[in-house]
Amino acid sequence: MSVILIPTDFSKSSRNAAEYAIAMFGNEQSYILLNVYEEPRASVTSMVSLQDILAEASIDSLVEEKLRLSEKYPEIQFSVESIYGNPNNVISQYSNREDVDIIVMGSKGTSSLTKLILGSAAVSVLQDAKIPVFAVPESYQFDGLKKVLLAVDLTHDDTHLINQFVLSLLKENKSKLTILTVTEDKDKIDMERVENAFSMHNSLDRIDHDFEVIEGEEVSATIQNYARENDYSLVVTIPRQVSWFKRILNPSISKNLAEHVQRPMLALH
């Protein structure tokens, strides 16, 4: 049994992430609904009372959310956690401390109750967590993983990240995996990248996979366009090496990324 953490701000986006997680991982897992709350800027005199109000609202909303999901999925074990603090830090810290296996979170939208997750908090979790993190677009519904795109630059040997979790995910869904590298000149791939690609190829024994190298100056836009045009179900990346991942989830950075994420993404650590 895996422990799956679903950060929630009770928005449509986070509820959709919960549905996505359940559809992907099934009824035999344990799911934790986590709400991280903090007060807006306020005077010292109002701080304590406001924190108490937010704490009560967080717990009440979690109980309602658990009840809603339990009625829909009576065979699944749900638990709830309410924590005061900055979601940019708390979500990753909690997952690292509590033996969580996977994080599944929404990638758009907030509710009126809190300012949880998306934007800086999503970026922080994707970069700082030590476990796999899924970021799910608000309107995306799970429909299998027929085609999975792994975006890497091949400057490192990341074979160790193709672990049992990734292999099981691909095998169980009978996925076709494409390893995509974006470069300014695809005719100039150095020997180190070739060796790293060969190492990754060997780690994917019995997995249907291929490699693609395409040219593009704006890496993030190139990957997004490639995923959309070829109808990939999931884009997998390694936050350590791709600054474009942070830019995708921050719509204020560039109008070139205004479409932002249209496919679920998985960050490997």
Salt bridges, closest charged atoms under 4 A:
GLU19 OE2 - LYS72 NZ 3.09
GLU38 OE2 - LYS115 NZ 3.79
GLU65 OE1 - ARG15 NH2 3.01
GLU65 OE2 - ARG68 NH2 2.87
GLU98 OE2 - ARG97 NE 3.18
ASP158 OD1 - ARG240 NH2 2.54
ASP205 OD2 - ARG206 NE 3.98
ASP210 OD2 - LYS176 NZ 3.35
GLU218 OE1 - ARG247 NH2 3.50
ASP231 OD1 - ARG263 NH2 3.33
GLU259 OE1 - ARG228 NH1 3.37
